[in-house]
Amino acid sequence: MALINCSECSAKISSIAKQCPKCGAPNIIEKPAEQAVPEEVVPEKIASKQEQLTKKKNSGTKVILFSIGILVLIGAITFYIKNQGPSGEELEAIHSIEQNSTKQVDAMFDSYENKEKTRQDSIRLADSVSAMNTLAAEENAHPKRKSSADRKKYLRDHWRDFIKVTRSSFTYREAGGIWDLYIVATNNTEFTIDNISVSIGYIKKNGQVYKSEEINTGQIPPHSTTKTRAPNSDRGTRVSEPGIMLINSNQMNFCFAEGNWIKNDISSDPYKCK
């Protein structure tokens, strides 16, 4: 217990008194600041992190130490040349050692710096193999015929397995209005599609169709996808899925028009251009 000054009247009071006996002012006792409890240090975690850092530094350290050794050797040889004056044979031997040492250092640095490149090349090779396997699986699912004409007929008969048309997501207002809409056409055949014509409907919040639009997409290369922007609308909150109206491919001799879709009988080759 100690005597301190009252914060109001400066009279001497006990440090543990609740108030000043003279003026009645409360005694404000300062509490010691809490000390932060240090985080528990786990020796195993420290050792594990140190081991990981050591492994990462090992390869670079070895290269640096070897390079320093080569530089020391070259310096010693240079000092010997200046002070001892070696013979012609010794000079040839020293020159050979310098050339071999330089080549070894360059090779080690090349190997060290190209390690990441080699890893990336391996990843690209694996991706290429995977892509080839996927393509082979697709071809096995839709086998080619013996001749080009048979192949074209096969594609015409099964065109819905190879030609797809969808729509993208879009932006709209709750009160009505649609924009940023695209028609996405995919050609998975080995022939160019000259034109695809589709119809979409802009639908209002009450479910009624506000208007319909016809959208044409042209020149879709083999095994590719093309996006065509659809017109914006000042009304509507939803859009119907595209309905295919027309498909033409001169290379495939393929002509499809809405109304000539034969669902079951394909023996007459109904989609061959007349």
C-alpha positions, 0 to 999 in steps of 0.5 A: 500500500502506498500514498498517492495524491487525490486527482481532485484536491491533491490530498494524500490518500491510500492507493487502495482507498475507494474515494478521497476522505477529504473531498469524496472524489473516487480514487481512479486505480490504473490497471496494469496493461494486459500482456499479449500471450505469445502464440504457442510455438510447436517445435515440429512445425518449425522443424518441418518449415526449416526442412522445406526451406532447406530442400528448396535451397539445396539445388541452388546452393550446390550450383553456387558452391560448384561455381565458386570452386571453378572460379577459385581453380581458374584464379589459381591457374591464372596466378600460377601462369603469372608467377611461374611461367608454365611451358607450352604443354602446360598452357595447352593443358590449362586452356583445356581445363578452363574450357571444360570447366566453363562448359560444365558450369554452363551445362549445370546452369542450363539444367537448373534454369530449364528445369521448369521449362522441362516440367511445362513441356511434360504437362503440354505433352500430357495435355496433347495426348489427352486431347488426342484420346478424346478426339479418338473417342469421339470418332469411335462414337461416330465412325467414319464410312469407307468413302467421303460420300458415305461419310457426308451421308452419315453426317447428314443423317445424324446432323443433330449429333454434330451441329448444336445451337444454344443461346448465351446468358443475358442481361435484363431488367425486372421491369422489362428489357433484354440485351447482351444476348448471343446465339452460340452455334457449334460445328463438330463436323469436318466440313464448313457450315455456310449458314444457320438460321434460328428463331428466338422469342422474347417473353414478358414477365406474364409469359406472353411472347413480346416478339420473335427474331430470326438470327443468321449465323454464317461460315462456321469452320469445322470443329469450331464455335461461333457467337452471333449477337442477337437484337436487344429488346425493350421488353421481356424478361426471358428468352426462348431456346433457339429454334433451328429454321435452316442449315446449309453446307455446300461441302457436306451437300447438306440442306435442312429447312424447318418442315423437312425434318424426317425423324425416323426414315433416313433411308432416302437421304432427305437432307441431301441438297436437291 
